[in-house]
Amino acid sequence: MNIYQKRGLFRRRNEPNVYRMFFWITLILGGIWLVRSLNNGDIKPPFQSTPTPTRFAVSYALEGDAQFTAGKLEDAITAYREAVKGDPFNAQLLAQLARIQVYSSAMLVKDDTIRARLAEGLESAKQAVDLAPDDSFTHAIYAFALDWNANPTLIDDDREIQKLLSKANEEATRAQQLDPNNTLTLAFFAEILVDQQKWSQAEQYIQQALNRDPSLMDVHRVHAYVLESLGEYALAIEAYDKAITITPNLTFLYLRAGANYRRLAFDSPNETVQTELYEKSLEYFDKTATINKQLDVQDPVPYLSIAKTYSQMGQFFVAIRNVQKTIEFQPDNPVLYGELGVLYHKNRNYETGILALGCAVRGCTAEESCPARGDCGTGDTPAQVTGLPLSASTIYYYDIYASELAALSKPPKVNYCPEALAIASEIEASEFDSDPNIAADIVVVRNLCSFAPDIGADANATLESVILEGTPTAAP
């Protein structure tokens, strides 16, 4: 007899698993939460790109190089600073930042801003050397930054200048030891040697640099600088033109070339040739202003250079208009008021000259700044101006200001003599009174003010015949 086994009698019946059910419920709830979060934007899809992707340091560096070539040095500095933030231990990035910072100082006007920018470049170069003490490029850039910081118009202490130049020489020597084939080192070394008045050595070094790599803007710029120092202004212009061909948007190269044309004109005995050279100078400055307009850069330097050229041509009214244009860009810049005051002085507009020079030397309020610049137009902005301290680059303003104050004093109605004598005393107490012309002017100021009650209608004649002729002329 066959008996079939009843499996249900001998096996346990399946029962619900509580843990498994909990797992599935949790998974379902989590899925619902995830879908709702995606729909609400609380969670981004895994493969969706971020709104602001992270940029590599090299990307910022490439942007900085492009901005430098385009002539936008401030933007180039910003880009390289971002690159350094992304890679703070990259000595090459810091060195390139330093190079651009130093070059950008050539586009500034105020001594304090130039000094601050050069200090920034020097600090960046020093950091680069600290990070890569055995790298030739970083030492070359450090030498370059040291040399530009040793600017006699910014530093009054000759010992400090020589200290900086000596250090620059050491850094250039170290860069050459690390890499004898570094072309930039040769170029910057030549520039340092010029500033140390070692012209023969400078010629040798820059010629070596030209032979090794004539494709570098820096090499042709320094070559032009060496030629300038030797009085070879026509050849210097050719060198600047080669640098301009490589980097056609660096406006400071046009400014230097234009200044050399102006110097040639100043030295030319032929009136026709002189006019032609002045016109060439103006072409370069106008090109600079055009580039700035294209780049949307509000730079007063080209207009100031144009003004100096017209001043040397004896066209003071046009020169004054160009300086007034610079003040539209920087209405609080005392240097521009000083230049304007000098031009008013040369144009024999002494009354307005006093106002402009007063803003430059002593400073003035926003309301006073307008008449000092010949009144504010619709596009002008009144601005408070802080006076310039007495220095080698500002003593010219002090000298003319004191001279005009003394000559135009008409006691008892108008007595400028107390201020004129105060400025005369400041000049005499300074270390900048070595110029015999300025010393002669101060003597005239004291003589005029000692007879102040007798000064009357002939004050302008006195100023024209004595002060104007005795005041030193600006450098070409």
Steps between C-alpha positions, in 0.01 A plus 500: 500500500642828396478774756578854370672728740306816594766763511275750669483286806874482547635862396462843666274744317671821372440795734547872422854635575468822702855623425461448128177697497666784694784509246264526203287767664813706580625461142167612356481804729859592415424480130199728541714752693774489233254563215340792685845649581606479136179667390538777759866559405631408845719232342676541166524215247834319539632581149378859474786754468542754777396862425855631565749228416833516681776652285853373502784740578641453151171629355534826694866524398408468133236768548758722668742458209225586252400810698864612519543465124172690452633784712255448787759480774258545789291207375818299449596561862155390616523179297844411632393567855223246451753259355718540808200437723439174317865395520665703778826305493566553129805728480462553125153647543623738771792608283272571204267696727797705622610576143155634406467698823834671438418582139157634598667768712601670175131576440447681832540871579505560875828430675331323789303266272809426291698432815228270637472303174876453477503379861231245413707375211808477717313299763364258240848452355648442847238234573581330170871485589419364845293220343757419230845612615673301225288626211668744259174660383385601848837660579492689168156643576608588854798690355264682262265598785788622717636714219167671428452565872834684501337800334665831597176693445329280762784458751678800647774302674785425259634232736170313479512521120852359488400225744213393274720511190769294672243240601361499145850436366541208742169346394582536131838339560334211683247456217782485248689243708191278517435525125763667279258475204220703663440784254283702740783499751734658246243767413417593858869491591564756225228725643654479846845581363363813332357616832841433655653713221694204359408567139766290326403187691134575440560513123674163511222332696214633291678404179533144630131497581411624150717231344338225707132587473383810311136390533458633855341839563707543816824470303410774252365723777825479694698545178311825445571602860873437453500709181310781677763509773766545231308784333419288194136608489435414134633146549303474824181575306582215260542265795171612654330445164624138501361452850171654386485256207514210748250648750306771312262583784749584774453874508805582712717397203330764282548756776874435515538511122303824488716649775810419294354679198430797726858495623630495141276797422621686809863458389444577130631840379288481183151639554342297219655175620406588855134540405501167316650323801246656735222381271643146505507519877135600505413209269636251753319665790177516299539129421527434873180693569323312218602161640375603843163600355472162326584322825272732702797607710480849650868583515613864530864431404464532119326837531765617743768402248312683224481806725876497562565478127274794418659690787844458345353613168382817676132416449398538861125532444480156334728361771270636771196338337672162503591526868142599575404178322721300736326656801169370366643150555657570839346815652673445835853453362723785626771425241263597222416829670873563533555442128203721421637774724837485323327544164292793628827649619662460157189644339530798739165430660647540846177551692355165392846347532501585870170316545620188320840494673331564833300179453817313408714629786256564785190314384153643451134428561265358239353846443846654456609230255270627224640854460849350540448295185340785307143427615315169489309405188196274476716187510729617779477382859605730785740318729702567812872507425773409748819700462827344391791474744822673402722260305736491205205458263280772656748777585432653158138566604610645835750727330258650248223529759721700738622718213149585383374565852783745564468678166122541521491626858350847522483599867293601675216375277666175391793362691622157397844555648452305827417188300774569245761538773375187676547297184840660440607389847378145433705485182811637671466252787464204265769301325356586158626861473828413326373631165657846451195622305268415787739663748494816288120494495487481879728804524261691273201389711663635817599822329150557366340434836748716686368792292140378498343843570660635181370220273227631276408510135841381383466164682425309180793661325724402787376144480551479125846656494644335807305199622397354167848515358661375818274198548650176370332342202346156510697209359429418135 
